[in-house]
């Protein structure tokens, strides 16, 4: 393989990288918004700290179940990893939308 040529990734790996990158960006946004809410710079619902912890437990169990069921079906490693990340991505996307929505003051 010529080191000067760019490496061409299969489509499944590109989708996995895209899914992970999107989730990483959204999670950083959620962390920043939650910190701003905890410091009092923006309005935050009173149950936000509890929800922050509780949602992780549900995401972990959903992730393990999705990963195990995809693995038991004989899917490729990329699809197993994608299935494992999907519950986390769903929550980070919902949290970033919910926390960044304009609230009336």
C-alpha positions in Angstrom: 0.0 0.0 0.0 1.3 3.4 -1.0 1.5 5.7 2.1 1.0 8.7 -0.1 -2.5 7.6 -1.1 -5.4 8.3 1.3 -6.9 5.3 3.0 -10.3 4.5 1.7 -12.7 3.3 4.5 -15.6 1.0 3.9 -19.0 2.7 4.2 -19.8 0.9 7.4 -16.8 2.4 9.1 -17.5 5.9 7.8 -21.1 5.6 9.2 -19.7 4.5 12.6 -17.1 7.4 12.6 -19.9 9.9 11.7 -22.2 8.5 14.4 -19.5 8.7 17.0 -18.4 12.2 16.0 -22.0 13.5 16.1 -22.5 12.0 19.6 -19.2 13.5 20.8 -20.1 17.0 19.7 -23.6 16.8 21.1 -22.4 15.4 24.4 -19.8 18.3 24.8 -22.6 20.7 24.1 -24.8 19.1 26.7 -22.0 19.2 29.3 -21.4 22.9 28.6 -25.1 23.7 28.9 -25.6 21.7 32.1 -22.5 23.4 33.7 -23.9 26.8 32.7 -27.2 25.8 34.3 -25.5 24.6 37.5 -23.5 27.9 37.7 -26.7 29.9 37.3 -25.9 31.4 33.9 -29.0 30.0 32.4 -32.4 28.6 33.5 -32.4 24.9 34.5 -35.2 22.7 35.6 -34.9 21.6 39.3 -34.8 17.9 38.4 -31.9 18.3 35.9 -29.1 16.9 38.1 -31.2 13.8 39.0 -32.2 13.3 35.3 -28.5 13.6 34.3 -27.7 10.5 36.4 -30.9 8.5 35.9 -30.7 8.7 32.1 -27.3 7.1 32.0 -28.6 3.9 33.8 -31.3 3.5 31.1 -28.8 4.2 28.3 -26.3 1.6 29.6 -29.0 -1.2 29.8 -30.4 -0.3 26.4 -26.9 -0.2 25.0 -25.9 -3.6 26.4 -29.1 -5.2 25.1 -28.8 -3.7 21.6 -25.1 -4.8 21.4 -25.9 -8.3 22.6 -28.8 -8.8 20.3 -26.8 -7.5 17.3 -23.9 -9.8 18.2 -26.2 -12.8 18.6 -27.7 -12.1 15.1 -24.2 -12.3 13.7 -23.9 -8.7 12.5 -20.5 -7.2 11.7 -18.4 -5.5 14.4 -19.3 -2.1 13.0 -23.0 -2.8 13.2 -22.6 -4.1 16.8 -20.8 -1.0 17.8 -23.3 1.2 16.1 -26.1 -0.6 17.9 -24.3 -0.1 21.2 -23.9 3.7 20.5 -27.5 4.3 19.3 -29.1 4.7 22.8 -26.4 7.2 23.9 -26.7 9.1 20.7 -30.5 9.3 21.0 -30.2 10.8 24.5 -27.4 13.2 23.6 -29.4 14.5 20.7 -32.6 14.9 22.8 -30.7 16.6 25.6 -28.9 19.0 23.3 -32.2 20.0 21.7 -34.0 20.3 25.0 -31.2 22.3 26.8 -30.6 24.7 24.0 -34.2 25.5 23.3 -35.1 29.1 24.0 -37.1 29.4 27.2 -39.3 32.4 28.1 -37.8 34.5 30.9 
